[in-house]
Amino acid sequence: MPRNADRTRDRILDAANRLFYGEGIRSVSVDAVAERAGVTKRTLYYHFKTKDELVAAYLESRDQPNLALFAKWFDEAEGTLADKVEAIFANLGKSARHRKWKGCGFLRTAAELANMPGHPAVKVGAAHKKKFEAWLGRMIEAEGLPDASLLARQIVLLMDGAFSLVLVHRDPTYIEAAGRAAAALVARSGAGTAHA
């Protein structure tokens, strides 16, 4: 694809990111994305054959940056494995205090498409969640803890549950409480004591 085409595609994806994340995928039309990107609808459809393809690409564009951010928060945290896991939640809690924060885009999209389990965006979201869980399992396993996969899954359950409750109650302290619970699970498994 020529460089201009790549830039146009990136502009469309940037517009889709802002609109889909901010307003939801069902309430945002292809026309609105094209207008925000400064392109014609025909140009948008040149790059993305359907709205479904655009929604899947929106989530794909969030996949690696989100995973990299979690890894950064984990790596930058000092202390035990429990402290590092809790740091991910603490940083999510800070993000949730931002006025533009709308929760996890992957979960929100899956909820909007709950009646369409085969939708390409649902598959992208599921793959993202599995990648995070697998990465977390590797970090836990590297510390020599038993049942690393199960512990990673339990932490993911706490995280996604906290995301849901923050959207319901608009209270980021749910994420912080989930972080303390995740740290306690890790500490009980033998990877150090979480701070109070």
N, C-alpha and C positions, 0 to 999 in steps of 0.2 A: 504494500500500500504506500503511495507517495506520502511525503512528510506532511503536506497540506491536509491530506485525507486523515492522517493520524491526529493532527491538531484538531481538526473538525470533530473527529470521533471523541477525543478527550474533552472537548468543549461540551458535547452532548452528554457525556458521562458525568461531567462536573455538574451540569444543570440537573440531570436526573438524580444525582446524589443529594443535592440540596433540596429538591422538591419532594422526592420520594421519602427521604428521611424526615423532612420537616412536616409533611402533610399526609403521608401514607400513599401507598401505591394505587389504591382504588380511586382516591379522590383527585389524583393528578392525571390529566390527559396527555396524550402524545403531543397535542397542539401546545400545551403549556410548556412541556419540556423543550420543544422546538423553539418556541418564542424566547424562553429563558436563555437558550444556547445561541440565539441569533441566527438560526438556520431555518430553511423551509422544512415543512413536513416531509416533502419528497427527499430532501437531503438526509433527514433523520432515518427514513426508511431505507435509504441506500446503505447506511451503516448498520442498522438493526432492522431485520425483516419484520419483526412484530414487537408489540409492547412487551410480551412475555420475554422475548430475547433481551430487550432493553432492561427489564427488571432483573433478570438473571445477571446481566453484565454489571448492573449497579452493585449487586451484592458481591460479585467476583472482584470488583475494584476495591471493596472494603476488606476483603479477606486477608491478604498479606499485611497491609498496614496495621490492622487490628492485632493480628498475631505478633507482629514485630513490637507493637507497643506493650503488650502483655509481657513479652520476653524482656523488654527494656526495664519495665518496672520491677520485674523479678530480679534481674541482674544487678540493678542499682541498689536494691534493698540490702541493708546490712543485717547480720545476725543469722539465726538458724533458718532451716527450711521453713519452719512454721512462720517465722517473721517474714520471709520472702513471699510466702503464699498470702499472708495477711496484707502485705504491701500492695498486691494486685487489687484487692478489694478496697483498700484505703484510697488508692488512686482512682478507682471507679467511683467511689463516693464523692471525691472532689469533682470529678467530671459531671456527676449527677446534679451537682449544685449549680452548674452553668445553666443560664436561662434557655439556651438552645438545645439542651440535652433532652432527647426524646426516648431514651432507652436503647435497647439492643436492636439495631436495624434488622438483624437476622431473625430474631424472635418475632418482632412486629410484622415482618413480611410473612413469616410462617403462619402467624395468627390470621392475617388477612386472607391467606390462601389455604386455610384449614380444610376447606372442602375440595381442594385440588392437590392431593398428595403427590401426584406425578409432575407437577409444575416444575419447570427447570430451575426457578428461583428457590423452591423448597429443597431441591436436591443440592443446590449451591450452599444454602444455609445449613443443611444437615452435614455436608462435607466440612464446612468451616468449624462447626461445633465438634466434630470428631477429631479434626486436626488439633484443636486446642486441647481436648481431652488427652489425645495421644502425646502431645508435647509435655503436658503437665505430668503424665505418667512417667515419661522419660526422666524428667527432673527429679521426681520422687524416687524412681528406681536407682538413679545415680547416687542417691544418699544411702542406698542399701536397705531401704524399707521393704517389708514384706507386703504383698498384695497392693503393689503400686497402682495397678490399673483400677482396682476397686476404689482405692482412696482418691484417685483422680476423678473418677465418676461421681463420688460423693461430693467433692468440692465443686464440680460442675453443676450438680443439682442445687447446691447452696447458692451458687452464683446466679443461675437462671431463675431460681425462685426469688432471689432478692431483686433482680431486674423487674420481675412481674409485680412485686409488692411496691416497689418504688413508683411504678406507673399508676398503681391503684391509689396509693396514699400520698404520693408526691413528697416522700420523706426519705432522703438519702441515708438516714441512719440504719435503715434495713440492710443496706449493703455493708455498712460497717459491722453490724451485728453478725451478718453472715460471714464476714472475714474473721471475726473472733472465733466463730464456731469452726470454720475451716482450719484455723491455726490450732485450735484445741484438738481436732481430729488428727492433724499431722503430729502434734506433740505427743499425743497418746500412743501414736504408732511408733514412737521412739526417735523422733528427729528434733529433739530440743523443746524447750518450753517457750511458748508464746508469751510476749509481754502482756501485762494486765491492761 
